[in-house]
Amino acid sequence: MAPMGRPLLNRRLAEFRTTIFAEMSALAVRTGSINLGQGFPDGDGPEEVREAAVRALRDGHGNQYPPGPGVPELRTAITEHQQRWYGLSYDPDREVLVTAGATEAIAASLLALVEPGDEVIALEPYYDSYAACIAMAGGTRVPVTLRPDVTEPRPAFRLDLDELRAAVTDRTRLILLNTPHNPTGTVLSRAELAAVAELAVERDLLVVTDEVYEHLVFGTEHTPLASFPGMRERTVTISSAGKTFSFTGWKVGWITGSPELVAAVRSAKQFLTYVSSGPFQYAVAEALRLPDSYFHGIREDLLAKRDLLAGGLADAGFRVFRPSGTYFITTDIRPLGETDGFAFCRALPERCGVVAIPNAVFYDHQDQGAPFVRFAFCKRDSVLEEAATRLKTLAA
């Protein structure tokens, strides 16, 4: 107990302690296991983008504080990217804000747009920072659970649109949407997104969309929610360079939206990091202008990695939910005679030298996520092959 008899940690954050990622990564190091838990590539992105960062450093671009909204070169590249891929037009001076990765973009958006007592709907399971950011804003999170559909030939997690509609109340301020979805790999269809858009317009809701995996989709296409009628003026769209270009340590993210929404988020963001990643912003501007072949190539490469690991997991006895996007595979451990994802993941390094993440950490309703475990496949083929070999011992 702290002085004056009150805990030191703000009560809004009392439920958020050391993350499961820190625990499992430490376990990987201690046991010498292959870490398929945390989602970061084990190789760097394009050489020309790295060289662009080196050139910016040497030329003195971004070594001092960059402009608060982001360097003009990057803001312009972001608007070109949105037009090139989705036909969405934005003003680089009023409708773009560069952030310290997507995580800060999420935090700044929620701190700016949510007041104490507001309800925020999020698709469960969700990335762990969502819950923490809603709590810091004083909001109340309302999970809408993606349900597992084991129908062959492609088991997947589905959004129940009736459940989403029923979750909206007079206190609902905002829907926090993530597609392509981490950790399930679900990519919402145009019909599903149209229904979300219709609901947002009907109930006058704001929407924050986390689209960091926008280019990592397989056999389908990503469609921004902002492209639907009535959504541009009520949607904050978030993306980042880390996933698309495999430079997760650079922490360069951004939002696009109406001038009013961007101004609101900027008001919160300026008191978080203010600015960051100066030289890397210039490099990401060049990365966004890479030819289409790069973006198609990263999809094809990750598709092959997905299928490599998915096959190994199936051979090991897991039920595999082969993702349509992201670089994560969710599996069901019940065919292995297991039901507790926490216990399974904590024992897995000793059993076969592989680390994974229990999906229950992404749920408010942890019983719903108890039998599911997530593996990352953004690794070298040789690493995935060795992991698949080790996991096959579970089948025995």
C-alpha positions, 0 to 999 in steps of 0.5 A: 500500500502506498502512502496515504493508504491509496494504491499508486496505480490509477484505478482505471489501469489496475487490471492492466499489469505485465502483458502476456507478451512480456511473460511469454517472450521471457519464457522463450528466452529462458527455454531457448524456444522458438517464439511464435508469440509476439508479432514481429518479423525476424527480418528487416524490410526493403533495403531501399527503405532502410537506405532512405532512413540512413540518407535522411539521418545523414542529410539532417532530415528529421534529426530535430523536432519534425512538424507536429502533424508529421513531415509534409513529405510523409503526409503527402505520401499517405494521401497518395496511398489512400487515393492509389489503393482506395480512391479516397481523397484527403488533404495532407495539411488538414486531414492527416496526422502522423503518430508514434505507431498505430498504438499512439494513434489508438490512444490519442483517438480514444482520449480525444473522442471519449469522455467518462461514461461513454460506451465504446464497442470493440470486437472481441477478441481485441488487441490488448491496448484497446482495453487500456486506452478505453480505460484511460479515456474513462470510457466503458468497453462493450465487447461484441464477440466474434464467434468461431464457425467451424464449417469446412472447408474454411473455419473462421471467426464471424461477426454477428451483426444482430449482436453488434446492433443490440450492443448499441445504447444511448450511451454508445459514443464510438465503435472501435473496429479492427479489420483485418482482425488481430488475432482471428485473421478475419477480414470483414466483407463489404456486406459486413462493413456496409452494415456497420456503416449503416448502423453508425449513420443511423445511430450517429456514432463515431468509428475508429478503424485499426487497419494496420494489416490492410495490405496483408490479406489473402484471397480477398481485399481490404475495404476501408470503412471510410469509403462507405456512404456517410462514413468519411466524416465520422471515421478515424482511419488508422494505419502504420508502416510497421506491418506493411514494411516490416519495420516495427521498431520505427513506430511510424503510424498515422490517421486520416479523417475529416479536418474536425476529427484530425484536429480533435485527435491532434489535440490529444496526441500533442501531449503524448509524444508530440513528435517522433521518428523524424528521419524514419518519416522520410523513409516511410514516405518513400516506402509508401511509393514503392511499386505495386509489385512490392505490396503484391509480393509481401502478400504472396510471401506471407501467404506461403508462410501462412500455409506452411505453418497452418499445415504444421499445426494441422498435422500436430492435431490443432483445429486451424482457423486459416486467416484471411488477413494479418500474420497470425493463426488462431488454433483450437486446442480441444482436439489435443485434449486441452481446454485451458489456453493459459496452461497450454501456452505456459507448458508448450515451451517445455513440451516442444520448444515453441511459444504461443499466446493464449487468446483468452488475454484478448477477451473480457469473456475469457471463457469464450477464448479459453481453448484458442491459441495464437501463433505468428507466421511472420518468420523465416521459412526455416524457423516455421519449418522447425516449429512445425517439426517440434509441434508434431510431437504433440500429435504423438 
